[in-house]
Amino acid sequence: MNCRGAKSPSSNSVERSTPCESFVRAGSLKAWKEEQARIKAEEEEHARLAEEKRAKSAQKKVRHNILYEIPITVMTIMVWPK
C-alpha cells in the first residue's frame, strides 16, 4: 500500500508499519477479515500446542512403561483337594 508520507519499500531501515497501513476502519470488511484471520491463527496455535502436549504425554508414558515396567509372569497355583 502506498500512502503519503510512507517510506518506500527500498528503504534500508527496519520494517515499520506506517500510520496509513495500520489504520483500518472499525466495522469494515477489512477489519472483519483481519479479525477472522487473527482468530484462525490463534485457534491453529492452540491446536498445535495441544497436539504437542498430547505427543509429549504419550512419549512420557511410553518412556515410563519401558523404564519401569515389571515383567509379569503368570504363575499357576494348584490347590490339592483335602
Sequence and secondary structure as in RCSB ss.txt:
>XXXX:A:sequence
MNCRGAKSPSSNSVERSTPCESFVRAGSLKAWKEEQARIKAEEEEHARLAEEKRAKSAQKKVRHNILYEIPITVM
TIMVWPK
>XXXX:A:secstr
   TT   TT  S     HHHH   TTSHHHHHHHHHHHHHHHHHHHHHHHHHHHHHHHHHHHHHHHH       
       
